[in-house]
Amino acid sequence: MDLGVNETRRLLESIPNSIVQALNYSNVSVDAKKDDNGLYIEIIVHKSDAPVFYQGNMYKRIGTANFKVEGTQQQNALIEVRNRTWDSSVVDNVSIDDLDEESFQIFREEAVASGRISGKALESREKILEELELIKDGKLTVAAVLLFHRKPSKVVPGASILIGKMRNDADVVSSDEIKGSLMMLSRSILDILKVKYLYALISYDMPTRIETYPYPFDALREAVFNSLMHNDWSSGQSILIKVYDHSLSILNRAIVDEDWTVEHHKSRHINPLISNVFNKAGLVEKFGTGITKMIDSCKDAGNPEPLFETASTGLDFCVTFQASKLYRAIEKYRALNSDSVVDYRKVLAQMDKLTEDDEPNVRINSNDVRINVSKNTDDVRINVRLSDENQGSPAGTEDPVHSRKKHLIEFLKASPEATVEKLQSELSVTDRTIYRDIEWLRENGYLERLGSKKSGSWHVIKELE
């Protein structure tokens, strides 16, 4: 079939994602080819050294035939799968020569600066890969491809970062898809944010020129590195960064424990090989300290503590940073005064007055608030999390959040196997809103999950009045 250029581009993106969703398997090559008859798509599904699941059944490739794995063999295969991480599986279609020298050089520079790897281990690509356990029996692991291939999305669909400048959740002003090895992304993302999406407000404490950014870059760097390490790249989902006027959110596909909290979180490594490389390069310090570093960086810079959110399914993680009070005060001062030069000291003197109207005037309902009290040695912190759209309702009208939750319950009662995408379409809201509502309904005894996260269903315990 002769395919047009636009249709070819669409298929190059949609086919790998469809395969990942159907098989949870990403060792697939999809490429555009051309012959005398025109453009066509070539799809190669490479051999898997682990069982593949399809529609609830397990299959394994032996020779040129597919076999359904059942009984004792299935139990043994499951034990094997549990003991193997996805990033340690090997790929057949990539060689060391296909990897990117610039990515290796980035690692060398960072590793030398950190002093965590000796010079001999950095002499060649082969020695680096062996030192980091990224090569097995001469074959590269998925981790090696993600870390050092210039175009890893050709092997692992969705290996990219999407950045959007948002007017609101439904209105995207501009966006970029940033592709490259994880080593390249570790260096480029913050520069792209700084140059294109975040801007400094200029003020003067004569004669000193002062640049004020909305968020501390140490905290953003830690959040970006953690998302690169902990994203479930096997899902085919890119990391998403949303930049609003006074907030920035980083959302990645992750696996977290259901009892996860800010104070008692566990550092769970679904990509241990990738995490090890980031640690050996000195990009991250000790495992499990990222959240503490983000909080401390924001405190030191005078920013509110970041908000950490996990989906009720345990498959999404989001960190949101809020612009500092000083940044918002300078911005307001510039809007109210015609002076071409912003006086830093005047802004400081008027900061409380300039920002007094910044906080939203919301009505707090017990149904839409979750309070998490956490105790430290120095303080007792109370975090009040409001669901989105919590703006209260005029007298005599039904709360829109409550109404949405009722609709969600009714829909799940009729369609217990509905996916998040289906719920988004039905309720016309974001996936984060769906996750929040489901989490609230589960916590308050209206809803429960039966079976596994992938093939289970929802059970409505009671309806919401």
Kinemage of the C-alpha trace (Angstrom):
@kinemage 1
@onewidth
@group {chain A} dominant
@subgroup {mainchain}
@vectorlist {calphas} color= white
{ca met a 1} P 0.000 0.000 0.000
{ca asp a 2} L 1.398 3.394 -0.990
{ca leu a 3} L 1.502 5.599 2.097
{ca gly a 4} L 1.687 9.379 2.139
{ca val a 5} L 4.323 11.190 4.186
{ca asn a 6} L 1.891 12.381 6.883
{ca glu a 7} L 0.297 8.958 7.245
{ca thr a 8} L 3.746 7.367 7.453
{ca arg a 9} L 4.781 9.700 10.277
{ca arg a 10} L 1.585 8.950 12.173
{ca leu a 11} L 2.090 5.196 11.856
{ca leu a 12} L 5.735 5.425 12.960
{ca glu a 13} L 4.458 6.832 16.257
{ca ser a 14} L 1.241 4.844 16.728
{ca ile a 15} L 2.371 1.317 15.783
{ca pro a 16} L 5.125 0.937 18.449
{ca asn a 17} L 2.796 2.318 21.130
{ca ser a 18} L 0.052 -0.125 20.101
{ca ile a 19} L 2.483 -3.057 20.318
{ca val a 20} L 3.704 -1.934 23.748
{ca gln a 21} L 0.135 -1.618 25.050
{ca ala a 22} L -0.892 -5.013 23.673
{ca leu a 23} L 2.197 -7.035 24.675
{ca asn a 24} L 3.985 -4.846 27.243
{ca tyr a 25} L 7.018 -5.484 25.027
{ca ser a 26} L 9.104 -2.745 23.441
{ca asn a 27} L 11.930 -4.524 21.567
{ca val a 28} L 10.372 -3.525 18.279
{ca ser a 29} L 11.799 -1.785 15.202
{ca val a 30} L 9.425 0.291 13.080
{ca asp a 31} L 10.921 2.136 10.131
{ca ala a 32} L 9.839 3.856 6.941
{ca lys a 33} L 11.094 2.273 3.712
{ca lys a 34} L 10.773 3.245 0.076
{ca asp a 35} L 10.752 1.206 -3.120
{ca asp a 36} L 9.459 1.628 -6.662
{ca asn a 37} L 5.887 1.471 -5.405
{ca gly a 38} L 6.352 4.279 -2.855
{ca leu a 39} L 6.614 4.525 0.939
{ca tyr a 40} L 5.844 1.589 3.224
{ca ile a 41} L 6.245 0.627 6.901
{ca glu a 42} L 8.558 -2.206 8.002
{ca ile a 43} L 7.814 -3.738 11.420
{ca ile a 44} L 10.270 -6.106 13.120
{ca val a 45} L 9.386 -7.615 16.497
{ca his a 46} L 12.666 -8.912 17.853
{ca lys a 47} L 13.060 -12.131 19.769
{ca ser a 48} L 12.407 -11.916 23.501
{ca asp a 49} L 14.484 -13.839 26.017
{ca ala a 50} L 11.579 -13.609 28.451
{ca pro a 51} L 7.916 -14.676 28.180
{ca val a 52} L 5.460 -12.229 26.616
{ca phe a 53} L 1.936 -11.725 27.923
{ca tyr a 54} L -1.029 -11.282 25.600
{ca gln a 55} L -4.701 -11.158 26.637
{ca gly a 56} L -3.955 -12.799 29.980
{ca asn a 57} L -1.879 -15.673 28.563
{ca met a 58} L 1.880 -16.245 28.595
{ca tyr a 59} L 3.801 -17.112 25.431
{ca lys a 60} L 7.405 -17.965 24.683
{ca arg a 61} L 9.280 -18.158 21.387
{ca ile a 62} L 11.211 -21.367 20.732
{ca gly a 63} L 12.883 -21.557 17.341
{ca thr a 64} L 10.377 -20.309 14.783
{ca ala a 65} L 7.243 -21.190 16.751
{ca asn a 66} L 5.265 -19.593 19.583
{ca phe a 67} L 4.267 -21.746 22.559
{ca lys a 68} L 1.725 -21.037 25.247
{ca val a 69} L 3.316 -21.431 28.687
{ca glu a 70} L 1.086 -23.157 31.238
{ca gly a 71} L 1.156 -25.069 34.516
{ca thr a 72} L 4.489 -25.614 36.248
{ca gln a 73} L 6.378 -24.026 33.359
{ca gln a 74} L 4.393 -20.843 33.854
{ca gln a 75} L 5.223 -20.764 37.570
{ca asn a 76} L 8.927 -21.197 36.814
{ca ala a 77} L 8.767 -18.498 34.147
{ca leu a 78} L 7.071 -16.086 36.549
{ca ile a 79} L 9.810 -16.640 39.126
{ca glu a 80} L 12.372 -15.930 36.404
{ca val a 81} L 10.564 -12.729 35.389
{ca arg a 82} L 10.341 -11.510 38.997
{ca asn a 83} L 14.082 -11.922 39.436
{ca arg a 84} L 14.853 -9.990 36.252
{ca thr a 85} L 14.366 -6.270 35.750
{ca trp a 86} L 13.139 -4.889 32.454
{ca asp a 87} L 16.169 -2.671 31.910
{ca ser a 88} L 18.452 -5.742 32.164
{ca ser a 89} L 16.807 -7.577 29.239
{ca val a 90} L 18.933 -7.721 26.083
{ca val a 91} L 18.265 -6.381 22.594
{ca asp a 92} L 19.265 -8.155 19.379
{ca asn a 93} L 19.170 -5.294 16.910
{ca val a 94} L 21.734 -2.860 18.367
{ca ser a 95} L 25.519 -3.141 18.522
{ca ile a 96} L 28.124 -1.168 20.445
{ca asp a 97} L 28.992 0.682 17.220
{ca asp a 98} L 25.426 1.998 17.074
{ca leu a 99} L 25.834 3.818 20.389
{ca asp a 100} L 26.612 7.523 20.627
{ca glu a 101} L 30.132 8.747 21.432
{ca glu a 102} L 28.882 12.096 22.782
{ca ser a 103} L 26.763 10.231 25.352
{ca phe a 104} L 29.789 8.198 26.469
{ca gln a 105} L 31.822 11.385 26.738
{ca ile a 106} L 29.181 12.980 28.963
{ca phe a 107} L 29.365 9.950 31.246
{ca arg a 108} L 33.178 10.049 31.309
{ca glu a 109} L 33.231 13.722 32.285
{ca glu a 110} L 30.666 13.270 35.051
{ca ala a 111} L 32.261 10.052 36.353
{ca val a 112} L 35.747 11.604 36.516
{ca ala a 113} L 34.364 14.643 38.334
{ca ser a 114} L 32.587 12.400 40.856
{ca gly a 115} L 35.611 10.123 41.312
{ca arg a 116} L 33.392 7.033 41.475
{ca ile a 117} L 34.970 5.076 38.603
{ca ser a 118} L 38.670 4.564 37.935
{ca gly a 119} L 40.368 5.800 34.791
{ca lys a 120} L 40.978 2.354 33.261
{ca ala a 121} L 37.272 1.534 33.346
{ca leu a 122} L 36.625 4.614 31.205
{ca glu a 123} L 39.144 3.878 28.440
{ca ser a 124} L 36.691 2.429 25.914
{ca arg a 125} L 32.992 1.890 25.311
{ca glu a 126} L 33.375 -1.826 25.977
{ca lys a 127} L 35.040 -1.262 29.347
{ca ile a 128} L 32.410 1.267 30.399
{ca leu a 129} L 29.581 -1.097 29.469
{ca glu a 130} L 31.254 -4.002 31.276
{ca glu a 131} L 31.948 -1.906 34.381
{ca leu a 132} L 28.306 -0.837 34.511
{ca glu a 133} L 27.014 -4.370 33.740
{ca leu a 134} L 25.189 -3.099 30.651
{ca ile a 135} L 26.308 -5.892 28.332
{ca lys a 136} L 25.524 -9.619 28.613
{ca asp a 137} L 27.149 -12.315 26.480
{ca gly a 138} L 28.054 -9.690 23.914
{ca lys a 139} L 24.517 -8.264 23.732
{ca leu a 140} L 23.467 -4.820 24.922
{ca thr a 141} L 20.819 -4.411 27.579
{ca val a 142} L 17.825 -2.094 27.251
{ca ala a 143} L 19.496 0.138 29.843
{ca ala a 144} L 22.565 0.516 27.586
{ca val a 145} L 20.366 1.602 24.682
{ca leu a 146} L 18.427 4.116 26.763
{ca leu a 147} L 21.581 5.556 28.322
{ca phe a 148} L 23.883 5.746 25.304
{ca his a 149} L 21.907 5.519 22.027
{ca arg a 150} L 21.336 8.855 20.289
{ca lys a 151} L 17.870 7.751 19.153
{ca pro a 152} L 16.682 5.243 21.771
{ca ser a 153} L 13.043 5.806 20.774
{ca lys a 154} L 13.712 3.660 17.691
{ca val a 155} L 14.220 0.735 20.065
{ca val a 156} L 12.168 1.838 23.073
{ca pro a 157} L 8.991 3.674 21.977
{ca gly a 158} L 8.205 6.759 24.038
{ca ala a 159} L 11.833 7.359 25.120
{ca ser a 160} L 11.555 11.137 25.175
{ca ile a 161} L 10.514 14.114 27.278
{ca leu a 162} L 7.513 16.243 26.321
{ca ile a 163} L 7.575 19.867 27.516
{ca gly a 164} L 4.507 22.091 27.243
{ca lys a 165} L 3.939 25.744 28.049
{ca met a 166} L 0.416 25.704 29.442
{ca arg a 167} L -2.161 28.447 29.744
{ca asn a 168} L -4.309 25.929 31.610
{ca asp a 169} L -4.744 22.129 31.591
{ca ala a 170} L -6.626 22.254 28.296
{ca asp a 171} L -4.710 25.027 26.490
{ca val a 172} L -1.150 24.380 25.294
{ca val a 173} L 0.673 27.531 24.175
{ca ser a 174} L 3.774 25.757 22.806
{ca ser a 175} L 5.453 22.380 23.175
{ca asp a 176} L 8.585 20.408 22.368
{ca glu a 177} L 9.465 16.726 22.269
{ca ile a 178} L 13.074 16.259 23.353
{ca lys a 179} L 14.721 13.014 22.246
{ca gly a 180} L 18.156 11.575 22.880
{ca ser a 181} L 20.028 9.276 25.216
{ca leu a 182} L 19.397 9.621 28.940
{ca met a 183} L 22.934 10.972 29.262
{ca met a 184} L 22.136 13.693 26.721
{ca leu a 185} L 18.773 14.463 28.322
{ca ser a 186} L 20.406 14.804 31.741
{ca arg a 187} L 22.359 17.776 30.380
{ca ser a 188} L 19.950 19.339 27.918
{ca ile a 189} L 16.564 19.452 29.658
{ca leu a 190} L 17.454 22.082 32.263
{ca asp a 191} L 19.096 24.255 29.606
{ca ile a 192} L 15.989 24.029 27.416
{ca leu a 193} L 13.748 24.923 30.366
{ca lys a 194} L 15.957 27.858 31.273
{ca val a 195} L 16.290 29.232 27.737
{ca lys a 196} L 12.791 28.653 26.358
{ca tyr a 197} L 10.272 28.053 29.161
{ca leu a 198} L 11.462 29.873 32.284
{ca tyr a 199} L 12.665 33.429 32.406
{ca ala a 200} L 14.412 35.500 35.041
{ca leu a 201} L 12.915 38.711 36.386
{ca ile a 202} L 15.527 41.476 36.580
{ca ser a 203} L 15.770 43.863 39.539
{ca tyr a 204} L 18.530 46.088 40.922
{ca asp a 205} L 20.021 46.628 44.344
{ca met a 206} L 22.157 49.418 42.974
{ca pro a 207} L 24.534 48.864 41.391
{ca thr a 208} L 24.036 45.072 41.543
{ca arg a 209} L 21.879 43.410 38.880
{ca ile a 210} L 19.788 40.571 40.342
{ca glu a 211} L 18.178 37.728 38.355
{ca thr a 212} L 15.274 35.948 40.045
{ca tyr a 213} L 13.947 32.665 38.625
{ca pro a 214} L 10.615 31.168 39.741
{ca tyr a 215} L 12.091 27.850 40.936
{ca pro a 216} L 15.470 26.687 42.282
{ca phe a 217} L 17.324 24.794 39.572
{ca asp a 218} L 18.887 22.420 42.108
{ca ala a 219} L 15.386 21.134 42.902
{ca leu a 220} L 14.382 20.931 39.218
{ca arg a 221} L 17.604 19.066 38.406
{ca glu a 222} L 16.927 16.506 41.130
{ca ala a 223} L 13.352 16.027 39.907
{ca val a 224} L 14.444 15.572 36.276
{ca phe a 225} L 17.165 13.049 37.197
{ca asn a 226} L 14.736 11.066 39.363
{ca ser a 227} L 12.152 10.949 36.578
{ca leu a 228} L 14.771 9.730 34.079
{ca met a 229} L 15.883 6.971 36.489
{ca his a 230} L 12.483 5.822 37.707
{ca asn a 231} L 10.242 6.199 34.659
{ca asp a 232} L 8.700 2.933 33.495
{ca trp a 233} L 10.082 3.169 29.967
{ca ser a 234} L 8.527 -0.199 29.088
{ca ser a 235} L 5.106 1.489 29.158
{ca gly a 236} L 5.854 3.519 26.027
{ca gln a 237} L 4.972 6.703 27.955
{ca ser a 238} L 7.180 9.789 27.726
{ca ile a 239} L 8.007 11.977 30.710
{ca leu a 240} L 5.777 15.048 30.715
{ca ile a 241} L 6.775 18.519 31.959
{ca lys a 242} L 4.004 21.133 32.200
{ca val a 243} L 5.043 24.753 32.659
{ca tyr a 244} L 2.369 27.170 33.920
{ca asp a 245} L 2.704 30.845 34.859
{ca his a 246} L 3.463 30.136 38.518
{ca ser a 247} L 3.940 26.377 38.735
{ca leu a 248} L 5.802 23.562 37.013
{ca ser a 249} L 4.862 19.860 37.120
{ca ile a 250} L 6.959 16.836 36.156
{ca leu a 251} L 4.911 13.674 35.579
{ca asn a 252} L 6.416 10.281 34.879
{ca arg a 253} L 5.194 6.716 34.704
{ca ala a 254} L 6.514 5.088 37.860
{ca ile a 255} L 5.740 2.238 40.234
{ca val a 256} L 5.324 3.291 43.861
{ca asp a 257} L 4.035 1.495 46.929
{ca glu a 258} L 0.428 2.089 47.928
{ca asp a 259} L 1.501 3.294 51.387
{ca trp a 260} L 3.964 5.801 49.897
{ca thr a 261} L 4.260 9.099 51.805
{ca val a 262} L 6.668 12.018 51.641
{ca glu a 263} L 8.104 11.174 55.045
{ca his a 264} L 8.280 7.396 54.693
{ca his a 265} L 8.927 6.831 51.007
{ca lys a 266} L 11.026 3.942 49.818
{ca ser a 267} L 13.539 4.277 47.013
{ca arg a 268} L 12.154 1.671 44.640
{ca his a 269} L 14.327 1.052 41.595
{ca ile a 270} L 12.425 -0.405 38.677
{ca asn a 271} L 15.491 0.412 36.533
{ca pro a 272} L 18.393 -0.555 38.823
{ca leu a 273} L 20.981 -0.532 36.018
{ca ile a 274} L 19.994 2.975 34.941
{ca ser a 275} L 19.923 4.175 38.556
{ca asn a 276} L 23.405 2.735 39.108
{ca val a 277} L 24.791 4.642 36.109
{ca phe a 278} L 23.331 7.932 37.367
{ca asn a 279} L 24.884 7.233 40.765
{ca lys a 280} L 28.302 6.292 39.337
{ca ala a 281} L 28.256 9.456 37.228
{ca gly a 282} L 27.642 11.523 40.352
{ca leu a 283} L 24.370 12.879 38.979
{ca val a 284} L 22.598 11.651 42.107
{ca glu a 285} L 24.094 11.132 45.537
{ca lys a 286} L 22.579 8.477 47.762
{ca phe a 287} L 19.518 6.526 46.702
{ca gly a 288} L 16.356 7.677 48.427
{ca thr a 289} L 17.540 11.242 49.149
{ca gly a 290} L 16.034 12.940 46.074
{ca ile a 291} L 12.784 14.048 47.681
{ca thr a 292} L 14.581 15.444 50.738
{ca lys a 293} L 16.941 17.394 48.461
{ca met a 294} L 14.021 18.862 46.486
{ca ile a 295} L 12.287 19.980 49.682
{ca asp a 296} L 15.472 21.453 51.172
{ca ser a 297} L 16.373 23.279 47.942
{ca cys a 298} L 12.934 24.887 47.805
{ca lys a 299} L 13.117 25.903 51.459
{ca asp a 300} L 16.576 27.431 51.009
{ca ala a 301} L 15.379 29.415 47.983
{ca gly a 302} L 12.248 30.688 49.732
{ca asn a 303} L 9.868 28.605 47.620
{ca pro a 304} L 6.893 26.607 48.934
{ca glu a 305} L 7.599 22.929 49.462
{ca pro a 306} L 6.956 20.906 46.307
{ca leu a 307} L 3.775 18.835 46.126
{ca phe a 308} L 4.280 15.118 45.547
{ca glu a 309} L 1.335 13.153 44.175
{ca thr a 310} L 0.922 9.469 43.406
{ca ala a 311} L -1.955 7.907 41.499
{ca ser a 312} L -4.228 5.437 43.243
{ca thr a 313} L -3.089 2.832 40.714
{ca gly a 314} L 0.504 3.302 41.879
{ca leu a 315} L 1.548 3.898 38.275
{ca asp a 316} L 2.071 7.646 38.105
{ca phe a 317} L 4.194 10.067 40.070
{ca cys a 318} L 4.015 13.848 39.847
{ca val a 319} L 6.029 16.587 41.541
{ca thr a 320} L 4.809 20.189 41.324
{ca phe a 321} L 6.895 23.248 42.128
{ca gln a 322} L 5.361 26.622 42.997
{ca ala a 323} L 6.938 29.978 42.095
{ca ser a 324} L 8.582 31.805 44.987
{ca lys a 325} L 6.886 34.664 46.767
{ca leu a 326} L 9.724 36.969 45.719
{ca tyr a 327} L 9.289 36.086 42.048
{ca arg a 328} L 5.567 36.797 42.185
{ca ala a 329} L 6.204 40.060 44.055
{ca ile a 330} L 8.690 41.299 41.425
{ca glu a 331} L 6.255 40.343 38.675
{ca lys a 332} L 3.415 42.261 40.385
{ca tyr a 333} L 5.673 45.263 41.061
{ca arg a 334} L 6.575 45.456 37.358
{ca ala a 335} L 2.907 45.323 36.379
{ca leu a 336} L 1.927 48.109 38.808
{ca asn a 337} L 4.835 50.470 38.177
{ca ser a 338} L 6.033 52.109 35.002
{ca asp a 339} L 9.641 52.278 36.210
{ca ser a 340} L 12.038 50.680 33.739
{ca val a 341} L 14.246 49.665 36.675
{ca val a 342} L 12.788 47.466 39.420
{ca asp a 343} L 14.133 48.441 42.844
{ca tyr a 344} L 14.889 45.193 44.675
{ca arg a 345} L 14.684 46.760 48.130
{ca lys a 346} L 11.301 48.342 47.390
{ca val a 347} L 9.977 44.961 46.307
{ca leu a 348} L 11.181 43.356 49.541
{ca ala a 349} L 9.536 46.101 51.601
{ca gln a 350} L 6.187 45.621 49.816
{ca met a 351} L 6.354 41.846 49.241
{ca asp a 352} L 3.493 40.854 51.554
{ca lys a 353} L 1.201 43.508 50.088
{ca leu a 354} L 2.152 42.642 46.498
{ca thr a 355} L 1.348 38.946 46.977
{ca glu a 356} L -1.631 39.143 49.336
{ca asp a 357} L -4.142 38.389 46.572
{ca asp a 358} L -2.164 35.517 45.026
{ca glu a 359} L -3.694 32.728 47.101
{ca pro a 360} L -6.973 31.405 45.614
{ca asn a 361} L -10.145 32.068 47.564
{ca val a 362} L -11.426 28.517 47.960
{ca arg a 363} L -14.027 26.907 50.113
{ca ile a 364} L -12.675 23.773 51.767
{ca asn a 365} L -15.061 20.832 51.817
{ca ser a 366} L -14.321 17.765 53.901
{ca asn a 367} L -14.944 15.580 50.835
{ca asp a 368} L -12.175 17.257 48.837
{ca val a 369} L -9.356 17.501 51.358
{ca arg a 370} L -6.770 15.009 52.488
{ca ile a 371} L -4.647 16.122 55.422
{ca asn a 372} L -1.345 14.395 55.963
{ca val a 373} L 0.349 15.152 59.283
{ca ser a 374} L 4.033 14.294 59.304
{ca lys a 375} L 6.362 14.649 62.286
{ca asn a 376} L 10.018 15.577 62.060
{ca thr a 377} L 12.470 16.190 64.875
{ca asp a 378} L 12.211 19.935 64.335
{ca asp a 379} L 8.628 20.525 63.316
{ca val a 380} L 5.172 19.147 62.742
{ca arg a 381} L 4.131 19.672 59.144
{ca ile a 382} L 0.498 19.649 58.058
{ca asn a 383} L -0.098 19.306 54.332
{ca val a 384} L -3.590 20.051 53.071
{ca arg a 385} L -4.154 18.735 49.564
{ca leu a 386} L -7.105 20.162 47.660
{ca ser a 387} L -8.517 18.400 44.648
{ca asp a 388} L -8.544 20.379 41.433
{ca glu a 389} L -11.605 22.522 40.627
{ca asn a 390} L -12.202 22.934 44.372
{ca gln a 391} L -13.695 26.365 44.042
{ca gly a 392} L -16.876 25.821 45.985
{ca ser a 393} L -20.369 26.038 44.470
{ca pro a 394} L -23.027 28.741 44.448
{ca ala a 395} L -25.900 28.218 46.846
{ca gly a 396} L -28.513 25.815 45.509
{ca thr a 397} L -26.173 24.088 43.038
{ca glu a 398} L -24.414 20.762 43.315
{ca asp a 399} L -20.689 20.769 43.952
{ca pro a 400} L -19.094 20.019 40.513
{ca val a 401} L -16.399 17.825 42.088
{ca his a 402} L -19.011 15.789 43.959
{ca ser a 403} L -21.089 15.535 40.788
{ca arg a 404} L -18.088 14.310 38.816
{ca lys a 405} L -17.337 11.612 41.386
{ca lys a 406} L -20.950 10.437 41.245
{ca his a 407} L -20.715 10.223 37.471
{ca leu a 408} L -17.459 8.270 37.807
{ca ile a 409} L -19.055 5.773 40.218
{ca glu a 410} L -22.065 5.305 37.922
{ca phe a 411} L -19.847 4.785 34.881
{ca leu a 412} L -17.592 2.238 36.638
{ca lys a 413} L -20.638 0.356 37.871
{ca ala a 414} L -21.751 -0.072 34.259
{ca ser a 415} L -18.212 -0.535 32.853
{ca pro a 416} L -16.001 -2.041 35.591
{ca glu a 417} L -13.090 -2.717 33.214
{ca ala a 418} L -12.922 0.852 31.867
{ca thr a 419} L -9.416 2.240 31.346
{ca val a 420} L -8.194 5.646 32.483
{ca glu a 421} L -8.275 6.802 28.855
{ca lys a 422} L -11.945 5.781 28.602
{ca leu a 423} L -12.757 7.607 31.857
{ca gln a 424} L -10.954 10.715 30.608
{ca ser a 425} L -13.079 10.690 27.474
{ca glu a 426} L -16.305 10.096 29.402
{ca leu a 427} L -15.729 12.839 32.011
{ca ser a 428} L -13.697 15.252 29.829
{ca val a 429} L -10.980 15.715 32.464
{ca thr a 430} L -7.238 15.040 32.749
{ca asp a 431} L -5.789 11.686 33.808
{ca arg a 432} L -4.498 13.300 37.022
{ca thr a 433} L -8.068 14.272 37.918
{ca ile a 434} L -9.227 10.685 37.301
{ca tyr a 435} L -6.459 9.323 39.540
{ca arg a 436} L -7.322 11.769 42.339
{ca asp a 437} L -11.021 10.942 42.217
{ca ile a 438} L -10.381 7.181 42.205
{ca glu a 439} L -7.965 7.545 45.105
{ca trp a 440} L -10.558 9.481 47.141
{ca leu a 441} L -13.319 6.972 46.340
{ca arg a 442} L -11.103 4.058 47.400
{ca glu a 443} L -9.984 5.712 50.619
{ca asn a 444} L -13.564 6.513 51.600
{ca gly a 445} L -14.944 3.026 50.939
{ca tyr a 446} L -16.873 3.605 47.710
{ca leu a 447} L -14.632 1.692 45.321
{ca glu a 448} L -12.179 -1.211 45.302
{ca arg a 449} L -9.907 -2.840 42.763
{ca leu a 450} L -10.330 -6.550 42.045
{ca gly a 451} L -7.519 -8.499 40.414
{ca ser a 452} L -4.284 -7.128 39.014
{ca lys a 453} L -3.596 -3.561 37.939
{ca lys a 454} L -3.435 -4.577 34.290
{ca ser a 455} L -6.229 -7.124 33.894
{ca gly a 456} L -8.424 -6.478 36.944
{ca ser a 457} L -11.675 -4.539 37.274
{ca trp a 458} L -13.384 -2.009 39.533
{ca his a 459} L -16.063 -2.958 42.056
{ca val a 460} L -18.467 -0.325 43.348
{ca ile a 461} L -18.970 -0.991 47.070
{ca lys a 462} L -21.617 1.682 47.518
{ca glu a 463} L -22.932 4.587 45.522
{ca leu a 464} L -22.177 8.210 46.252
{ca glu a 465} L -25.271 10.060 47.419
